[in-house]
Amino acid sequence: MAEESVSIKDPVDPNEVLAVASYAAAKQSQKLTTYALRGGSLLAGLVVWALIAASEVFHPAIFPPPWEVAATLFLMIADGTLIRHIVVSLSRVFLGFGIAAAIAIPLGIGMGLSRRFLLFVEPVVEFLRPVPPLALIPLAVVWFGIGWTSKVFLIAYGCFFAIVVNTVAGMRAVEPVHVRAARALGASRWQILIHVILRSAIPDIVVGLRLAVGLAFLLIVGSELIAASEGLGWLIWDARFHFMGDKIIVGMIAIGFVGFCLNRLLVLVERYLLRWKNDEAGEGRVAGLD
């Protein structure tokens, strides 16, 4: 008589299924709440703006209502004027930001790895860091002229210190126990640097990059005052002389929108680089360990 094979399945724990379902529902509710709060914040801002404009506390030429700004925004997008200014400003921001990151991140890593190198470089960094970039406009014009180079220099100078300071902070915040554990497992110095130290420092480095992006758009307005003929900063400055409040606000909206998109891009990059950390945190919450 042939033996009958009986397949035995592991019993499903109802509590575990309930925990997973509850976690998914909580995440969905949290996402909806986030969207509602952000949308409500923007709507409240528009309402306050419209009420102030309707009360005519300020002259409509310098404080136009939202609908006039929206009409100017769509008109400038349609004729390509706003896109041209955005492309020019973004090119300067990317170039200055890229130069700053290319210098600041390796320098910060070196300062974090070597105490002697830190003691050698830190006095110069801390001496120059309080000097505002806009104070260097006269020197930038004398050194590099009134072309692109002076504008890129000011942006790179302002972004450099935010990146290098946060990079050093991230390198010095690495847990020594993680390094010792990697050494005990036979990891080489390069493996420890790449897989332990740099991975631990990534959050602080990304914070520095996000701060630098904000500073870059802050500086683009000042740097484009140097004999510029295009760019978002020049657009705002030129509209000021002609009392075109709608164009000034359009330029501000464009800077805010582009800066927001770049910030979200850096957040996505951080999540991708630290996806292992996010997965572990999620597993801990599902298991009730968080």
Secondary structure, 3 states (H helix, E strand, C coil): CCCCCCCCCCCCCHHHHHHHHHHHHHHHHHHHHHHHHHHHHHHHHHHHHHHHHHHCCCCCCCCCCHHHHHHHHHHHHHCCHHHHHHHHHHHHHHHHHHHHHHHHHHHHHHHHHCHHHHHHHHHHHHHHCCCCHHHHHHHHHHHHCCCHHHHHHHHHHHHHHHHHHHHHHHHHCCCHHHHHHHHHCCCCHHHHHHHHHHHHHHHHHHHHHHHHHHHHHHHHHHHCCCCCCCCHHHHHHHHHHCCCHHHHHHHHHHHHHHHHHHHHHHHHHHHHHCHHHHHHHHHHHHCCCC
